[in-house]
Amino acid sequence: MALSASLYLRQNQSLVMTPQLMQSIQLLQMTHMELTQFIAREIESNPLLENAASDEGHGDVSNDEQGPAETESDAFSGDWYGDDNAATQAVLADQLDSNFAESYSDEGQSEQRQASEAISQWKSMTTGAYGDEQFDLDDFVASRPRLKDHLIDQIALTFRAHRSQAIARYLIDYLDEAGYFLTPLEEIAARINVSSEDLANILTTLQSLDPPGIFATSLSDCLKRQLQQKDRLDPAMEGLIDNLELVARRDFTKLKKICGVNDDDILDMIREVRALNPKPGSSYILQPPESVLPDVIVTQDRLNGWKVELNQDTLPRVLVNRDYLASIKTGGIMSDADQTFLNTCLQNANWLTRSLDQRARTILKVASEIVRQQEAFLKQGVDHLRPLTLKTVAAAIEMHESTVSRVTTNKFMLTPRGLFELKYFFTVSIGSTEDDGANRSAEAVRHRIRQLIASETAETVLSDDDIVSTLKAEGTDLARRTVAKYREAMNIPSSVQRRREKRAMARVSAENL
């Protein structure tokens, strides 16, 4: 067969993602911190971009293509009443820095009013007690000392020889985040040309430093050293520490035989062990204070509807400085390279402002639909959390499922019931035995299982089969293995272990009476 060159005309369709489109997708899933860092880099590299927070008094600084009929606050807040979507209304959320604990009590409207008042108090606190001056609550959080510095200060007073001090400081680098020393001494001895005996002696001294349990070689070693410093490491306690797996299984019968104690003593010993710190180095890890800013704020208004707003702290405002652009153009003749650079900066600035605007609208749209779907949860608690999927929300707001997934990742919503990640509201559906076919969410079922187990007594401990029967009577069809899986995920022991522990505690209480 002869080879020859020829021309063909072929027509096909393909989806090509431009760099700006890819960047817009990345902006959508960025957290508040990541977005702030990204905008700071863009402002630094683009002379036409300015942060709106620093542009007070610059009346000529304007956003590109912002329509006169809709203000910025109109676009980023909205009310939702019952089953109807109302028009968006003004007023952005004031600066907010809070992390409310979850509350699942069902006290009706009284609870809603109290939660709304709490939100208002936090708003007034973060706007400053005097005038309009604002402050960051993180500025008032005491910094935690570094573990290495804490140990070096003690080493200087513990070891006299400079050589021993240098070796001791070197061994600090082998501690893990929990404060354990897990590297074999032989390996370190060969690396720094020091005998294993000298290292062992230095390590023994280091294990007596503060915090108690530091430089331990295992969990049992850590707990023993803490008990030893308290002068509580007797043979019975040592037997308990050597059999921590029995403590985890709550096998009190074997533990009593090993330790040679009665029910009262074994429970006291277990309480004492639980009061110890299994990770002595964790409290000294150097990290910035952690605070979660909600991206969306949901409050209840006077008409018993729900107001969904975007939080101003997580809503960056980047504007194009057209005054600066005009002054450059009228300042003189520019070269082709300068003109190209200026046009590129203007194009990127316009793209960024539009992308941030679209990001905010998308988050608000998804959050409003979540509120509409989960109104029963907001009013009555976790028992009424509906099954919800990304596909359901995407179909309701006419967006792609992947877009909803990006929006709900690492975004938080502040509600009268607490602060939740948007992903929290998406749970799988559990089948119903009722005629109306109303399924329940997996989170609501887990909450109900916790309630049933929390109400147990020593005589009424429920097995997994009993929980299945109770849930079925309440209209939830669940398999026994699913109940066991949920129970283990919540770190709840089996019915045998719970019954054994409750009976032992009941006997101790009766003896004390």
Secondary structure, 3 states (H helix, E strand, C coil): CCCCCCCCCCCCCCCCCCHHHHHHHHHHHCCHHHHHHHHHHHHHHCCCEEEHHHCCCCCCCECCCCCCCCCHHHHCEEEEECCEECCCCCCCECCCCCCCCCCCCCCCHHHHHHHHHHHHHHHHHHCCCCCCCCCCHHHHCCCCCCHHHHHHHHHHHHCCCHHHHHHHHHHHCCECCCCEECCCHHHHHHHHCCCHHHHHHHHHHHCCCCCCCCCECCHHHHHHHHHHHCCCCCHHHHHHHCCHHHHHHCCHHHHHHHHCCCHHHHHHHHHHHHCCCCCCCHHHCCCCCCCCCCCEEEEECCCCCEEEEEEHHHCCCEEECHHHHHHHHCCCCCCHHHHHHHHHHHHHHHHHHHHHHHHHHHHHHHHHHHHHHCHHHHHHCHHHCCCCCHHHHHHHHCCCHHHHHHHHCCCEEEECCEEEEHHHHCCCEECECCCCCCCEEHHHHHHHHHHHHHCCCCCCCCCHHHHHHHHHHCCECCCHHHHHHHHHHCCCCCHHHHHHHHHHHHHHHHHHC
